[in-house]
Amino acid sequence: MAGAEEIRWARRVKPEKIRRLYTLDAKGIVDEELIDEVGYAMYARCLSIRTVTRAAAGRATCPRCQAEVRHAWEKNQLLECPCGWSASWGAYLKSYQGKQLHGGQAYPMFRDFIDRWPLARSSRDKMLAIDALIHACHGQWLGQMGRPAACNLIEGTMTELVKFLDELAYGSLSTEGMAESRERWNADLSAAEWLQRRLRSSAPDTGAEGDAER
């Protein structure tokens, strides 16, 4: 159905951009253009996650005018918007399946970023918003970590992303307030033995980024 071709979802963010952002920040270098590039890419991804999470709850969004279109989860059901757009629920569902776009238990974290990012004006506020989001994890309140919420945001497998998060550069010149986020990540990681085993089974990264103070 032609209407399904209009459905577009924001892609996950490339880890290389985030790694460079953290490496520069650890050196006290503020790259406002890179901060905005990473932040707005995450913002777009979070908007897509919100749209998919709502659609899975029976409230699809018209890709043409952003109006809400209710449905009953029947794949053959035709979603019709007053603006003229239409597609079957099955086609809408297929457009996001397998793309890690459902927010799941981490949905409130993505929703918080959607609220927080547009209000962040300073480079510090933007960095703290980005840092808080990529370290958000499922199961924090249970004292253990499940799949990192970063899987929804950043390209890579779960094992790759856990290792990636663990290796992000932090230093004495990092944005004020970032150290607290790092401490929370380490605490959650320590409580998740199965994730530690994944990290130990991965080959150590000997790249240049690993030389940065963390």
N, C-alpha and C positions, 0 to 999 in steps of 0.2 A: 504494500500500500504506500502511495506516494507520501502521505503524511509522516510516515516513520522516518523518511530520509531527512526530515527537518530536525530530528532529535540529535542534539550534540551534547557531549559530556566533556568536562575539563580533564585533561590528562594529569597523571601523577607528576610530581616535580622531580627533576633530575637530581640525583644525589650529588653530582659534581658541583652544582651551583651552591648547594647548601654547605658542602665541605669547604669550598672557597670562601664563602661568607664567614664561617666560623674561624677559619685560619686567619683571615684578615682581622676579624674582631679580637682574636686572642693576641694579636700584635698591636692592638690599639688603633687600627686603621678603620675609619668609618667610610664605607662605600655606599652612599645613599642610593645610588642607582641599582646596585645589586640587592640591597635590602628591599627596595620596592619590587624588584623583579621577582624575588623569592616570595615575598609577602603576598603580592597580588596573585601569583600563581597558586599559592595555598588558599587564598581567599576564593578564587574561582573554583578550585577543587572542592572546597567546603560547601559552596553554593550547590554544586552538583550532588554532593553527598546529601545535603538537605532535601533537594528535589527528589532524589531516588528514595530516601527514607520515607518521605511523605507519600510517594507513589505506592510504595509497598504497603502502606497503611490504608490504601484506598483513595488517596487524594493525588492524582496525577496532575502535572502542570503542563499546560499547552506551551510548546516551544516557540510558538509564534507570538502570542500576546501575554503569556505568563498567567493566564487565568487558571483557576483550579477546576479540574474535571474529575468528578467522582466516578468510581467504578466498583464492581463487585467481584473482582479477581477472576472473572471468566475470560479465558484467552480469546474467545471469539467475540467478546463484547466490543462494540464500536465506541471508542472514545470520541465524542463530538464536542467541539468548542463553538460558541456563538460566533467567533471570528471567522469560522469556515474551515479551520483545521480539523482533521480527523485521522485516526489510526486505530487499529485493534489493540486491545490490552496486551495480547500476546506479542505483537510487534514492539510495543513500548517496553514490555518486560525483557524481551530479547536484546534490546538496545543497550541495556546496562548489566546483564548477567555476566558473571566472570570478570568484572572490572573493579571489584572491591569498592563499590560505591555505596553500599548500605552501611549506615553509621553504626548499627548494632548498639552495644552497651556504651560505646564511646561517643555516641551521637551528641550528648550534651556538651562535650568538649569541642566538637566542630561547631556547634551552634554558638558557643561562647566566643569562639574566634570570629565568627561572622559578625557578632555584636562588637567585639573589641577592636578589630583591625581598622575599620573606618574612623574610629575615634583616636587612633594612635597618630600623633603628630610628630613627635620627636623621634630621632633615630633610636634612642634608648628604648622608648615605649614600643617601637616596632620590633626591635630585636627581642625584647622580653616576650612579646606576643608570639613571635615565631618560635622562640625557644620553648615556651610553655606548651605549645601545641605539638611539636614534634616529639616531645617526651611524654605526652599523655599516653597512658596505658590502660588496657582493660584490666579489671580485677584489682586495682590499687587498694580499694577499700577492704579487700579480703586478705591483704598482706602478701599477695603473690601476683605475678604478672601472667596474663595470657598473651594473646597476640598483640603486639604493640600497635597503637592507633596509627603509627607512622606507616604501616602497611597500606593504609587507605590513602596516604598522602604522597609517599615517595616511591619511586621506581625501585624494584628489587624484591627478592624473596624475603620471607620472615627472618631466616638465618642471616642473610646478608644485611638486613636492616638493623637487627639487634647488634651485630658487629659494628655497623656503620655508626649507630648512635653512641656506642661505647668508645669509639675512636674520634669523635668530634673534638676539635681543638678548643681548649680553654686555657687561659693564662691569667697572670696578674693584671694584665691590661684589658681583659674582657669587659664587656659592658657590665656596669654595676648591677648586681642582682642575678646574674647568670650562674654564679657559683651555687646559689641555693637550689636552683633547678637541677644542677649536676648532682648535688648531694642527694636529692630526692630520687633521681634516676638510679644512683648507685645503691641506695637503700632498697629500692624495689628489685633491682637486679640480684642483690644478695639474697633476697627472699625467694627467688625463683631458681632453684637448683637445676631444673631441666634446661633453662636458658643458659645458665653458666656452662653446662655440659656442651651445648651447641657452640658457645664461644671457644671453649677449649679445643673442640674438635676442628675448628677452623684454622687454617694456616695463618700465622701472624702477618700483619701488614707491615712491610718494610719500606713503604713509599715515603716521600718527602713529608707528607702531611703528618706522619707519625712522629716527626721530630719536634713538632710544635709543643710548647708547654701546655699541659692539660690539667 
